[in-house]
Amino acid sequence: MSDRDFPESRLYAPVRNWLLADGYVVHPEAWGHDVVAYKGERIVVVELKMAFTRTLYFQLIRASLFANSVFAGIKSKPRKSSLEVCRNHEFGILNVGEGVAVELSPPDSGRHMIQSHHDDALSALKAWVTPLDEVAGLPTLKGDGPAIRCAERIRKYLETRPMASWKEIFRDVPNHYAHHRSLRGAMPSIEYLKHPTPAQEDL
């Protein structure tokens, strides 16, 4: 499986480089979001799509609950209607090709952000080691490369915290799943997690 099968993944490198150049620490595929980055106390999320879609719109809404700034990173030029939607909701738009062009900058208000969500996300991001071997924009599939690498990180985590709950694992281990239940559901199919001390079920 290559990035040719998933063209959105080819948008990741220009966005990563754009954020790194501005001093951000970048995490691909964090909590179901394509790109999550932080610098100081600020969190930026970029969702990658070939064009602006309804699915992308709802991803941006979810990201805005914990991020200071949220961008749609798209390959195509945005339509006027997409620009209007993003302007109304205070989302940004990046046009991604060989590089990144800012089509629309979001205001620095963070009006959708829930402070406790932001603080929890920032604490987790600062504790994570950036998984350099991962690429954003790939689908979340059982048994694929990112899932296997995630399972290996969990296995190492459980060596020192064998009684950790799935909520704790989801919080502490870099992963590309949207919720601790989806993480738990995917991991039993991964070879690395067939025999370690199992994580305790959450009450």
NULOKE-551709 format. One line per 2 residues: number of its first residue (from 1); their letters; for each residue y, z, x of C-alpha. Coordinates in nm, 4 decimals. Example, Ala and Ser with C-alpha at 12.3 -4.5 7.8 and 13.67 -1.06 7.14 Angstrom:
# NULOKE-551709
1	as	-0.4500,0.7800,1.2300; -0.1060,0.7140,1.3670
This chain:
# NULOKE-551709
1	ms	0.0000,0.0000,0.0000; 0.3347,-0.1024,0.1545
3	dr	0.6970,-0.0729,0.0566; 0.6747,-0.4363,-0.0567
5	df	0.4754,-0.3105,-0.3561; 0.7591,-0.0720,-0.4465
7	pe	1.0962,-0.2378,-0.3720; 1.2919,0.0799,-0.4538
9	sr	1.1486,0.2360,-0.1384; 1.3412,-0.0214,0.0689
11	ly	1.6656,0.1310,-0.0582; 1.5848,0.4640,0.1033
13	ap	1.6674,0.3935,0.4705; 2.0282,0.2731,0.4101
15	vr	2.0967,0.5722,0.1829; 1.9379,0.8150,0.4288
17	nw	2.1441,0.6731,0.7150; 2.4630,0.6869,0.5065
19	ll	2.4062,1.0562,0.4314; 2.3015,1.1430,0.7876
21	ad	2.6192,0.9802,0.9211; 2.8186,1.2163,0.6998
23	gy	2.6372,1.5212,0.8361; 2.3866,1.5831,0.5574
25	vv	2.0297,1.7064,0.5967; 1.8181,1.4641,0.3932
27	hp	1.4966,1.5304,0.2012; 1.3162,1.2360,0.0376
29	ea	1.1176,1.2892,-0.2809; 1.2209,1.6439,-0.3637
31	wg	1.1293,1.7851,-0.7062; 1.0931,1.4414,-0.8573
33	hd	1.4284,1.3169,-0.7218; 1.4380,1.0278,-0.4758
35	vv	1.6891,1.1697,-0.2266; 1.8189,1.5271,-0.2123
37	ay	2.0583,1.6160,0.0702; 2.2727,1.9133,0.1595
39	kg	2.5616,1.9929,0.3925; 2.6906,2.3472,0.4021
41	er	2.6924,2.4599,0.0396; 2.7003,2.1105,-0.1105
43	iv	2.4031,1.9269,-0.2591; 2.4006,1.5519,-0.3192
45	vv	2.1282,1.3665,-0.5107; 2.0751,0.9895,-0.5036
47	el	1.8332,0.8276,-0.7485; 1.7099,0.4851,-0.6353
49	km	1.6575,0.1952,-0.8747; 1.6865,-0.1810,-0.8501
51	af	1.9265,-0.1750,-1.1477; 2.0856,0.0782,-1.3802
53	tr	1.8366,0.1753,-1.6504; 1.7926,0.4349,-1.9231
55	tl	1.5327,0.6114,-1.7072; 1.7830,0.6316,-1.4221
57	yf	2.0443,0.7742,-1.6582; 1.8202,1.0644,-1.7582
59	ql	1.7252,1.1285,-1.3947; 2.0936,1.1591,-1.3109
61	ir	2.1464,1.4076,-1.5929; 1.8603,1.6245,-1.4670
63	as	1.9912,1.6132,-1.1094; 2.3417,1.7090,-1.2207
65	lf	2.2162,2.0523,-1.3279; 2.1833,2.1647,-0.9645
67	an	2.3742,1.9119,-0.7499; 2.7442,1.9011,-0.6698
69	sv	2.7420,1.5207,-0.6689; 2.4941,1.2757,-0.8175
71	fa	2.4719,0.9034,-0.7386; 2.2800,0.6081,-0.8760
73	gi	2.1714,0.4042,-0.5738; 2.1065,0.0532,-0.7032
75	ks	2.0408,-0.2890,-0.5517; 2.2280,-0.4940,-0.8087
77	kp	2.5979,-0.4882,-0.8867; 2.6568,-0.2429,-1.1737
79	rk	2.7638,-0.3793,-1.5099; 3.0900,-0.2640,-1.6645
81	ss	2.8911,-0.0659,-1.9209; 2.7032,0.1176,-1.6440
83	le	3.0284,0.1959,-1.4653; 3.1725,0.3329,-1.7880
85	vc	2.8686,0.5527,-1.8548; 2.8788,0.6936,-1.5021
87	rn	3.2550,0.7448,-1.5110; 3.2272,0.9365,-1.8398
89	he	2.9494,1.1595,-1.7062; 3.1038,1.1964,-1.3580
91	fg	2.8159,1.0230,-1.1780; 2.8689,0.8037,-0.8729
93	il	2.7256,0.4591,-0.8053; 2.6147,0.3219,-0.4679
95	nv	2.5463,-0.0469,-0.4138; 2.2598,-0.0497,-0.1622
97	ge	2.1761,-0.3474,0.0569; 2.1667,-0.3564,0.4352
99	gv	2.4182,-0.0748,0.4104; 2.5768,0.1349,0.1379
101	av	2.8950,0.0560,-0.0534; 3.0456,0.3165,-0.2866
103	el	3.1119,0.1433,-0.6173; 3.2165,0.4629,-0.7951
105	sp	3.2902,0.8035,-0.6456; 3.2164,1.1065,-0.8640
107	pd	3.4892,1.3704,-0.8962; 3.4219,1.6943,-0.7106
109	sg	3.4066,1.9031,-1.0282; 3.0331,1.9654,-1.0702
111	rh	3.1006,2.0301,-1.4385; 2.7342,1.9883,-1.5364
113	mi	2.6055,2.2119,-1.2572; 2.4423,2.5454,-1.3356
115	qs	2.5309,2.7737,-1.0469; 2.2006,2.9636,-1.0418
117	hh	2.0072,2.6327,-1.0312; 2.2278,2.5138,-0.7465
119	dd	2.1831,2.8355,-0.5493; 1.8034,2.8329,-0.5899
121	al	1.7833,2.4670,-0.4842; 2.0089,2.5203,-0.1838
123	sa	1.8059,2.8199,-0.0682; 1.4841,2.6170,-0.0880
125	lk	1.6332,2.3135,0.0884; 1.7625,2.5230,0.3782
127	aw	1.4173,2.6746,0.4263; 1.2347,2.3405,0.4253
129	vt	1.1486,2.1410,0.7344; 1.2458,1.7803,0.6658
131	pl	0.9262,1.5720,0.6164; 1.0130,1.2853,0.8479
133	de	0.7003,1.0874,0.7549; 0.7975,1.0332,0.3927
135	va	0.9915,0.7615,0.2173; 1.1718,0.7865,-0.1153
137	gl	1.1210,0.5501,-0.4061; 0.7402,0.5539,-0.4087
139	pt	0.5557,0.6511,-0.7297; 0.3922,0.9923,-0.7606
141	lk	0.0221,0.9024,-0.7580; -0.2800,1.1230,-0.7080
143	gd	-0.4433,1.0545,-0.3736; -0.1633,0.8506,-0.2187
145	gp	-0.0133,0.9139,0.1242; 0.2771,1.1400,0.0189
147	ai	0.0418,1.3512,-0.1948; -0.2033,1.3961,0.0920
149	rc	0.0771,1.4995,0.3278; 0.2081,1.7399,0.0642
151	ae	-0.1409,1.8882,0.0323; -0.1558,1.9419,0.4079
153	ri	0.1740,2.1313,0.3987; 0.0400,2.3454,0.1141
155	rk	-0.2833,2.4149,0.3021; -0.0857,2.5420,0.6016
157	yl	0.1355,2.7503,0.3726; -0.1695,2.9114,0.2085
159	et	-0.3063,3.0140,0.5473; -0.0325,3.2767,0.5666
161	rp	0.0223,3.3338,0.1927; -0.3205,3.2905,0.0275
163	ma	-0.2177,3.4753,-0.2895; 0.0949,3.2666,-0.3517
165	sw	0.1483,3.1394,-0.7044; 0.2064,2.7722,-0.7800
167	ke	0.5672,2.8545,-0.8648; 0.6102,2.9997,-0.5153
169	if	0.4382,2.7012,-0.3554; 0.6595,2.4619,-0.5520
171	rd	0.9688,2.6523,-0.4388; 0.8747,2.6975,-0.0718
173	vp	0.6877,2.3772,0.0247; 0.8595,2.0348,0.0395
175	nh	0.7105,1.8262,-0.2408; 0.7811,1.5235,-0.4567
177	ya	0.6772,1.6701,-0.7919; 0.9123,1.7479,-1.0807
179	hh	0.7533,2.0799,-1.1790; 0.5047,2.3348,-1.0434
181	rs	0.2545,2.2380,-1.3165; 0.2520,1.8719,-1.2107
183	lr	0.2089,1.9823,-0.8484; -0.0844,2.2056,-0.9463
185	ga	-0.2400,1.9248,-1.1516; -0.2291,1.6753,-0.8654
187	mp	-0.3541,1.8959,-0.5845; -0.7186,1.9601,-0.6946
189	si	-0.7917,1.5904,-0.6427; -0.6808,1.6086,-0.2784
191	ey	-0.9510,1.6697,-0.0190; -0.7426,1.9183,0.1791
193	lk	-0.7279,2.1643,-0.1111; -1.0892,2.1666,-0.2275
195	hp	-1.1958,2.4769,-0.0385; -0.9027,2.6999,0.0685
197	tp	-0.8340,3.0317,-0.1021; -0.6950,2.9080,-0.4326
199	aq	-0.3415,2.9814,-0.5356; -0.3209,3.2264,-0.8222
201	ed	-0.2480,3.0916,-1.1665; 0.0977,3.1689,-1.3006
203	l	0.1131,3.4005,-1.5983
